[in-house]
């Protein structure tokens, strides 16, 4: 009798394992099907609306101008600035602005700021013997737009709002590309501890942080990232924020790693600003080969997707920051429904 009971129990266990295996098999098939559909949807949406493919649209044309003036703003605020930089960028931006004005008019605040950046660029090069007739004619045709000078601040002023109300504190945080001195290890740990208060979907806490404090490794990563010329060599530490894909379950959660990772990044930047650490958020818009190279270089586990890279350092006594004006709330806010 005991033997019969053991055999029956064993048979039940076998059936349970078989059932789990069958369910897992069909679950994998379903997930692959859903993922294929979801990413086809993403591709179709991208191809239909991505700005680079539809520059005839106002928002896309403006975004290209903003990216252009940001290049010059960075040059105007670099710690190791060299006169004569950005000639090609300035010429390209003039062409973009003229095209925008012909199609959409000249009353856009972001486009007017771009003209102001060009005027600041010209003023910086005023004493250089090299003539700039194209730029001079462009600016002469727009005499009502003043130069958009980048703010020059002291360290004390830059962090003056650390204990202010949140609106004032948030407005005071800016990207800084001027670094000197060492960021203490305990300061990084405090910043990450504060950042863990960021919300995440179902409290799954996707974010992970890899800290680079070896400068040779920093330089190797920046070579892969490709956006730190002129200031990256001064960064003391680099924070690489990743998201653990193991926390993502379904195809419709395919964006959650970057959404939740991005929320964490913003919390981390607020924490760094509160603790007096200058930081610059660097894009991770790279091709797959570069992403694989960074994973291999830093030995980041393959289940972690790189979300953002942040260069950090202690700020000098005085430095420049990019003005980078923001869109006004009414420009980005849409109400749905008639409630108050």
PEFEN-V377546 format. One line per field, one symbol per residue. phi: phi as a letter, one per 20 degrees, with the letter a starting at -180 (. if undefined). psi: psi as a letter, one per 40 degrees, with the letter a starting at -180 (. if undefined). burial: + if it has 9 or more other ideal C-beta (glycine too) atoms within 8 Angstrom, else -. A space follows every 10 residues. Layout:
phi=???
psi=???
burial=???
This chain:
phi=.gffffffff ffffffffff ffffffffff ffffffffff ffffffffcg gfebffegff ffffffffff gfggffdffd fcfnfmffff ffffffffff ffecndefgf ffffffffff ffffdgefff fcffffffff fcfedffeff fdcegfffdf efdeffgfff fefcfcddcb ndefgfffff fffffffffb fllflffccd ddcefffgff fffffmccfn bgfefeccdd eccfffeedc ffefeffeff ffffgfffff ffffemdfbc fdfcecfgff ffffgffelf gfedefdbcc ecaeeffcad cfflfeffgf fddcecndfd
psi=dddddddddd dddddddddd dddddddddd dddddddddd ddddddddeh ddefeeiddd dddddddddd ddddddeidf hhieifdddd dddddddddd dddeieehdd dddddddddd ddddedehdh igdddddddd efeehihghh hhiidddded edeaiddddd dehihhehii ihhidddddd dddddeeiii hffegdiihh hhehdddddd dddddffehe edeehdihhh hihhedehdi deededdddd dddddddddd ddddefhiih hhifgiiddd dddddddefh ieehhhdihh hiiiiadiii ihdgiiiidd eehhhhiei.
burial=---------- ---------- ---------- +--++-+++- -+-------- +--++----+ ++++++-+++ +++++++++- +----+--++ ++++-+++++ +------+-+ ++++++++++ ++--+----- ----++-++- -+-----+-+ --+-+--++- ++-+---++- -+--+++++- --+---++-+ ++-+++-+-+ +----+++++ ++----++++ ++-++--+-+ ++-+++++++ +++++-++-- +-++-+++++ ++++++++++ +++++-++++ ++-+-+---+ +-+++-++-+ ---+++++++ ++++++--++ +++------- ----------
